[in-house]
């Protein structure tokens, strides 16, 4: 073990990320020095704040191939998704009442859709293949003359699978349907370009790309077509009337700085993460059998590794690697006591969903940390399999799927 | 969520992990739960032929830390008990001993079920057999 290894280790970068010190540095003056209201038009405090906001807008736009004018600042991706989906639904209701999305979206997309269903909209939840991908053909087949919006995430938060955005965007364009993508996990990690991918609305958040929590953005296309939205909140008419509320200048500066850094570092970071992820996977599988990879083997976020350790329950596993922060699709770790709906949607059986662990590698993950995690995982899995009646039965050659369990 | 020290202790130092021969007439085996529910407990007791007491107990559990701790604790409590005493072990006692939060109460229920299933298995095997020292309740 490296002497510099600091515990606990954060390997849950799909849930959030450490704010990059360079981002914090950029934000600091906007708390105590340049604390003006960006909407104050008549004094220098306001001008300085506004200039910083506009510069951040450009930084965000540049990362996704958009103009700064098309960026609306929000409180985070949940708000961005709500604004995109409900805002479009309300504005284009006369045109149609049908929305298409996928079964593995984040709750911040699924739940607004469910609310719209209660309000008379129809929503199609497209199924995904075993890797978690939706096909452009499925989208094309689902579009009707009532469809006003297609919302497909860029990358899945649990299994990291990337969706064929460009092909879906082209279909939406051809059929005159707006295309929204929840790109929270993808922005800054894989190439995202709203022009090349035909994206009309895009949600992102700062805290997934080494920026601060509480700050997100929604890209809203201004031409070809010009997308209009009904605001969720009424107020001072900030952000082209789409999102009222005094701008959170320090956070906005942080998001801008995070986007600029992400743009500069993305390619080298991708290479580094792919190497580290391979090291993690190879290290674990070299010593442990009966491990399943959840998600796509290649078309996935570079930092995401989601594994199912057969015969071992996820929460017990997390207890076993207590110095390492990860996530699990096990019911025991969720508030609902249901196993991950994403893993269920890709056909992972409930028993393997309970056995899943998501490793989220990031900018600050080191090789020494990976090596430590490999040892911890191997020790924990061996400890738990020794205790597992399922592993015992498996070793005796019993096919677990043929056992009549006394389900409770 | 934070685990109690007792849960952690049973998790890291589980008592009586292992298996007896299921076919042994002196062994009772209870398997409860299902993999798709996220927990399966196998609890086994071995009865002393002469005294009729539970002389040893073993478990294997697939489940969260609280499920492991509940079954580990159960094996500790079972040793030296008569079958009647064992039947009286309640999940609430396990909850209390391990300080399980409400969301983990089902782990203790599973442990109680496993105890009862193991006793029932032993009794079913030994109906009318000389190995049974005294009349036992069946069909609980």
Interface residues (C-beta under 8 A of the other chain):
Chain A: X311 X312 X313 X315 X316 X319 X320 X330 X331 X332 X337 X339 X349 X350 X351 X354 X386 X387 X388 X389 X390 X391 X392 X400 X405 X406 X407 X408
Chain B: X3 X8 X11 X14 X17 X19 X31 X32 X33 X34 X35 X36 X37 X38 X39 X40 X41 X42 X60 X61 X62 X63 X64 X65 X67 X68 X103 X106 X109 X110 X113 X117
